[in-house]
Amino acid sequence: MLEPIDEARIAVEAASDKQANDIILLDMRSNECGFADYFVICNGESSRQLQAIAEEIESKLKKVGTKPLHTEGSIGSGWMLLDFGSLIVHIFAPAEREFYSLEKLWDQANTVVRIQ
């Protein structure tokens, strides 16, 4: 079984493979988050790209034995959440990413990786 940081890096790589924009990996352990060790936040430009990003992340993590415990949101809503336990992945459309501003909400978290 992989460590949560390794799962997070696989998610970042998968999002990058599908040309996700502004990918951020946040270390949530020093925050009083309590429900996840890492967040990956990214966005895509179209519904089709959002779906492709989500499918690629799920596929690559499944290959290493990690399956989502829960998913929320939908392509049509412009936001999808993939909950892998210690890792939470947020995939946004640009307007929803700006609206929710998760990186500002969790600005105390350490940024491990940022790919713009």
TORFI-97669 format. One line per 2 residues: for each residue x, y, z of N, C-alpha, C. Coordinates in nm, 4 decimals. Atoms other than C-alpha are relative to their C-alpha. Last residue first. Layout:
X Y Z X Y Z X Y Z; ...
END
This chain:
0.0911 -0.0968 0.0628 0.0647 2.6281 -1.3675 -0.0031 -0.0147 -0.1485; -0.0288 0.0039 0.1434 0.2057 2.3328 -1.1781 -0.1004 0.0923 -0.0668
0.0907 -0.0862 0.0766 0.2210 2.3808 -0.8021 0.0456 -0.0019 -0.1447; -0.0212 -0.0114 0.1443 0.3640 2.1125 -0.5760 -0.1000 0.1006 -0.0550
-0.1038 0.0983 0.0326 0.4023 2.0738 -0.1989 0.0397 0.0135 -0.1464; 0.0089 0.0396 0.1395 0.2103 2.3866 -0.0982 0.1169 -0.0918 -0.0300
-0.1250 -0.0080 0.0744 0.1974 2.3949 0.2811 -0.0241 -0.0472 -0.1430; -0.0586 0.1277 0.0411 -0.1487 2.4567 0.4231 0.1298 0.0235 -0.0780
-0.0982 0.0390 -0.1014 -0.2215 2.7893 0.5966 0.0714 -0.1321 -0.0379; -0.1278 -0.0663 0.0254 -0.3922 2.9169 0.2801 0.1077 -0.0291 0.1037
-0.1006 0.0815 -0.0676 -0.6711 2.6577 0.3164 0.1389 0.0603 -0.0177; 0.0619 0.0524 -0.1210 -0.9589 2.8928 0.2331 0.1017 -0.0779 0.0837
0.0056 -0.1122 -0.0940 -0.7359 3.0758 -0.0139 -0.0601 -0.0452 0.1327; -0.1381 -0.0276 -0.0409 -0.6421 2.7501 -0.1912 0.0072 0.1205 0.0935
-0.0453 0.0901 -0.1057 -1.0089 2.6537 -0.1836 0.1423 0.0285 0.0453; -0.1321 -0.0432 -0.0479 -1.1115 2.9590 -0.3843 0.0544 -0.0857 0.1146
-0.0249 0.0709 -0.1257 -1.4769 2.8470 -0.4136 0.1363 0.0337 0.0627; 0.1048 -0.0245 -0.0983 -1.5735 3.1100 -0.6731 0.0325 -0.0640 0.1352
-0.0141 -0.1370 -0.0492 -1.2446 3.1026 -0.8654 -0.1010 0.0280 0.1112; -0.1263 -0.0052 -0.0748 -1.2531 2.7262 -0.8945 0.0200 0.1375 0.0607
0.0245 0.0603 -0.1307 -1.6205 2.7394 -0.9904 0.1266 0.0013 0.0848; 0.0857 -0.0910 -0.0776 -1.5503 2.9830 -1.2734 -0.0247 -0.0533 0.1408
-0.0643 -0.1240 -0.0445 -1.2525 2.7793 -1.4024 -0.0869 0.0912 0.0875; 0.0029 -0.0870 0.1172 -1.4267 2.4366 -1.4083 0.0567 0.1343 0.0490
0.0923 -0.1103 0.0234 -1.3114 2.2424 -1.1063 -0.0011 0.0452 -0.1450; -0.0144 -0.0331 0.1422 -1.1508 1.9144 -1.0048 -0.1093 0.1007 -0.0334
0.1035 -0.0927 0.0460 -1.1000 1.8672 -0.6306 0.0309 0.0358 -0.1448; -0.0280 -0.0662 0.1280 -0.9005 1.5615 -0.5198 -0.1211 0.0841 -0.0382
0.1222 -0.0545 0.0599 -0.9052 1.4528 -0.1540 0.0410 0.0743 -0.1270; -0.0153 -0.0899 0.1150 -0.6265 1.2271 -0.0290 -0.1374 0.0412 -0.0504
-0.1029 -0.0970 -0.0377 -0.6111 1.0574 0.3120 0.0233 0.1049 -0.1080; -0.0350 0.0145 -0.1413 -0.9402 0.8846 0.2348 0.0983 0.1074 0.0408
-0.0776 0.1226 -0.0119 -0.9525 0.8602 -0.1457 0.0429 -0.0247 0.1448; -0.0486 0.0215 -0.1362 -1.2287 1.1170 -0.1834 0.0675 -0.1362 0.0075
-0.0343 0.1408 -0.0109 -1.2803 1.2360 -0.5411 0.0655 -0.0189 0.1364; -0.0860 0.0346 -0.1113 -1.4582 1.5695 -0.5605 0.0189 -0.1510 -0.0006
0.0018 0.1412 -0.0368 -1.6034 1.7098 -0.8798 0.0975 -0.0214 0.1144; -0.0837 0.0400 -0.1127 -1.6933 2.0666 -0.9590 -0.0186 -0.1478 0.0273
-0.1294 -0.0674 0.0083 -1.8352 2.2405 -1.2668 0.0919 -0.0321 0.1160; -0.0079 -0.1002 -0.1065 -2.1924 2.1437 -1.1773 0.1307 0.0784 -0.0046
0.0902 -0.1126 0.0251 -2.2452 1.9708 -1.5109 0.0072 0.1090 0.1052; -0.0568 -0.0787 0.1094 -1.9399 1.7477 -1.4633 -0.0834 0.1254 -0.0216
0.0225 0.0555 0.1329 -2.0776 1.6319 -1.1332 0.0660 0.0910 -0.1030; 0.0028 -0.0939 0.1109 -2.0343 1.6787 -0.7633 -0.0236 -0.0709 -0.1319
0.1075 -0.1000 -0.0065 -1.9356 1.4189 -0.5107 0.0093 0.0898 -0.1212; -0.0108 -0.1085 0.0981 -1.7313 1.1006 -0.5019 -0.1195 0.0923 0.0183
0.1204 -0.0812 0.0209 -1.6704 0.8590 -0.2165 0.0285 0.1012 -0.1107; 0.0974 0.0393 -0.1010 -1.4233 0.5959 -0.1029 -0.1343 0.0660 -0.0268
0.0697 -0.1058 -0.0741 -1.2222 0.6339 -0.4206 -0.1005 -0.0589 0.0991; 0.1288 -0.0318 0.0617 -1.0041 0.3348 -0.5063 -0.0678 0.1110 0.0794
0.0735 -0.1041 -0.0723 -0.6356 0.2857 -0.4334 -0.1267 0.0353 -0.0773; 0.0829 0.0544 -0.1064 -0.4719 -0.0415 -0.5384 -0.0792 0.1005 0.0811
-0.0865 0.0210 -0.1166 -0.1803 0.0903 -0.7438 -0.0820 -0.0433 0.1222; -0.1096 0.0898 0.0387 -0.3669 0.0502 -1.0747 0.0942 -0.0295 0.1163
0.0532 0.1369 -0.0061 -0.6758 0.2052 -0.9108 0.1099 -0.1016 -0.0324; -0.0012 0.0406 -0.1405 -0.4740 0.5234 -0.8520 -0.0533 -0.1425 0.0171
-0.1394 0.0153 -0.0451 -0.3929 0.5533 -1.2220 0.0068 -0.0422 0.1464; -0.0646 0.1122 0.0662 -0.7518 0.4854 -1.3284 0.1414 -0.0228 0.0523
0.0560 0.1248 -0.0533 -0.9154 0.7181 -1.0760 0.0721 -0.1220 -0.0575; -0.0421 0.0099 -0.1398 -0.6810 1.0041 -1.1697 -0.0503 -0.1312 0.0604
-0.1433 0.0314 -0.0010 -0.7326 0.9407 -1.5416 0.0518 -0.0150 0.1427; -0.0180 0.1398 0.0398 -1.1119 0.9233 -1.5061 0.1472 -0.0410 0.0049
0.0515 0.0873 -0.1059 -1.1273 1.2492 -1.3112 0.0247 -0.1469 -0.0333; -0.0893 -0.0141 -0.1158 -0.9042 1.4318 -1.5605 -0.0432 -0.0955 0.1106
-0.1250 0.0690 0.0327 -1.1008 1.2982 -1.8590 0.0991 0.0055 0.1167; 0.0252 0.1439 -0.0049 -1.4310 1.4031 -1.7032 0.1281 -0.0782 -0.0252
0.0223 0.0324 -0.1412 -1.3053 1.7554 -1.6384 -0.0196 -0.1502 0.0165; -0.1306 0.0062 -0.0649 -1.1682 1.7653 -1.9957 -0.0137 -0.0338 0.1491
-0.0699 0.1181 0.0495 -1.5063 1.6756 -2.1444 0.1370 -0.0162 0.0675; 0.0599 0.1161 -0.0667 -1.6825 1.9304 -1.9319 0.0730 -0.1274 -0.0384
0.1272 0.0439 0.0567 -1.4427 2.1936 -2.0607 -0.0532 -0.1179 0.0804; 0.0662 -0.1043 0.0784 -1.1456 2.4040 -1.9524 -0.1360 -0.0387 -0.0555
-0.0007 0.0292 0.1426 -1.0068 2.1927 -1.6725 -0.0849 0.1025 -0.0719; 0.1165 -0.0307 0.0822 -0.9210 2.2759 -1.3148 0.0254 -0.0352 -0.1456
-0.0343 -0.0331 0.1379 -0.6951 2.1565 -1.0387 -0.1258 0.0407 -0.0736; 0.0987 -0.0909 0.0587 -0.6838 2.1009 -0.6633 0.0464 0.0318 -0.1416
-0.0419 -0.0380 0.1349 -0.5042 1.8095 -0.4996 -0.1143 0.0824 -0.0556; 0.0986 -0.0448 0.0982 -0.5578 1.7979 -0.1247 0.0730 0.0172 -0.1323
-0.0370 -0.0766 0.1194 -0.3432 1.5991 0.1152 -0.1234 0.0375 -0.0809; -0.1397 -0.0419 -0.0099 -0.3598 1.4544 0.4670 0.0392 0.0917 -0.1147
-0.0859 0.0366 0.1128 -0.7374 1.4373 0.4856 0.1418 0.0487 0.0262; 0.0648 0.0998 0.0848 -1.0205 1.4507 0.7417 0.0824 -0.0400 -0.1207
0.0568 0.1161 -0.0647 -0.8648 1.6258 1.0416 -0.0607 -0.1066 -0.0900; 0.0953 0.0516 0.0984 -0.8140 1.9633 0.8783 -0.0706 -0.1231 0.0548
0.0900 0.0801 -0.0815 -0.6429 2.1213 1.1776 -0.1135 -0.0524 -0.0881; 0.1253 -0.0706 -0.0303 -0.3711 2.2331 0.9498 -0.0835 -0.0873 0.0907
-0.0315 -0.0998 -0.1024 -0.0234 2.0775 0.9698 -0.1213 0.0875 0.0340; -0.0276 0.0598 -0.1299 -0.1424 1.7621 0.7927 0.0273 0.1025 0.1093
0.1000 -0.0441 -0.0975 -0.3073 1.9441 0.5032 0.0308 -0.0469 0.1419; -0.0209 0.0865 -0.1160 -0.0151 1.9230 0.2619 -0.0893 0.0527 0.1116
-0.0110 -0.0607 -0.1322 -0.1481 2.0932 -0.0507 0.0182 -0.1076 0.1061; 0.0007 0.1058 -0.1007 -0.0879 1.9729 -0.4065 0.0272 0.0664 0.1343
-0.0613 -0.0281 -0.1296 -0.1820 2.2392 -0.6599 -0.0147 -0.1239 0.0880; 0.0066 0.1144 -0.0909 -0.2520 2.1963 -1.0305 0.0748 0.0351 0.1286
-0.0270 -0.0476 -0.1355 -0.3079 2.5243 -1.2134 -0.0193 -0.1103 0.1039; -0.0621 -0.1300 -0.0235 -0.4603 2.3774 -1.5292 0.0202 0.0246 0.1493
0.0713 -0.0809 -0.0993 -0.5291 2.0142 -1.6115 0.0778 0.1292 0.0222; -0.0138 -0.1450 0.0174 -0.3523 1.8985 -1.9276 -0.0888 0.0821 0.0937
0.1215 -0.0432 0.0699 -0.4718 1.5356 -1.9100 -0.0083 0.1521 -0.0125; 0.0084 0.0765 0.1257 -0.1236 1.4067 -1.8230 -0.1211 0.0411 -0.0831
-0.0915 -0.0633 0.0954 -0.1017 1.6856 -1.5633 -0.0047 -0.0702 -0.1359; 0.0642 -0.1256 0.0394 -0.4085 1.5504 -1.3841 0.0852 0.0717 -0.1048
0.1143 0.0353 0.0849 -0.2531 1.2016 -1.3850 -0.0719 0.1256 -0.0491; -0.0516 0.0445 0.1300 0.0790 1.3356 -1.2523 -0.1138 -0.0316 -0.0972
-0.0541 -0.1190 0.0672 -0.0955 1.5267 -0.9735 0.0494 -0.0366 -0.1392; 0.1154 -0.0813 0.0416 -0.3010 1.2179 -0.8820 0.0461 0.1253 -0.0738
0.0590 0.0701 0.1145 0.0151 1.0033 -0.8771 -0.1194 0.0799 -0.0528; -0.0877 -0.0270 0.1152 0.1804 1.2633 -0.6516 -0.0505 -0.0706 -0.1266
0.0217 -0.1390 0.0417 -0.1149 1.2475 -0.4136 0.0849 0.0340 -0.1219; 0.1293 -0.0042 0.0690 -0.0990 0.8674 -0.3984 -0.0267 0.1405 -0.0536
-0.0222 0.0664 0.1289 0.2704 0.8925 -0.3149 -0.1282 -0.0033 -0.0821; -0.0728 -0.0947 0.0859 0.1985 1.1502 -0.0433 0.0251 -0.0608 -0.1377
0.0875 -0.1039 0.0561 -0.0707 0.9198 0.1020 0.0726 0.0994 -0.0912; 0.0172 -0.1094 -0.0952 0.1811 0.6337 0.1425 -0.0909 0.1053 -0.0651
-0.0782 -0.1227 0.0120 0.1281 0.3440 -0.0926 -0.0272 0.0960 0.1150; 0.0843 -0.1189 0.0000 0.0000 0.0000 0.0000 0.0885 0.1248 0.0000
END
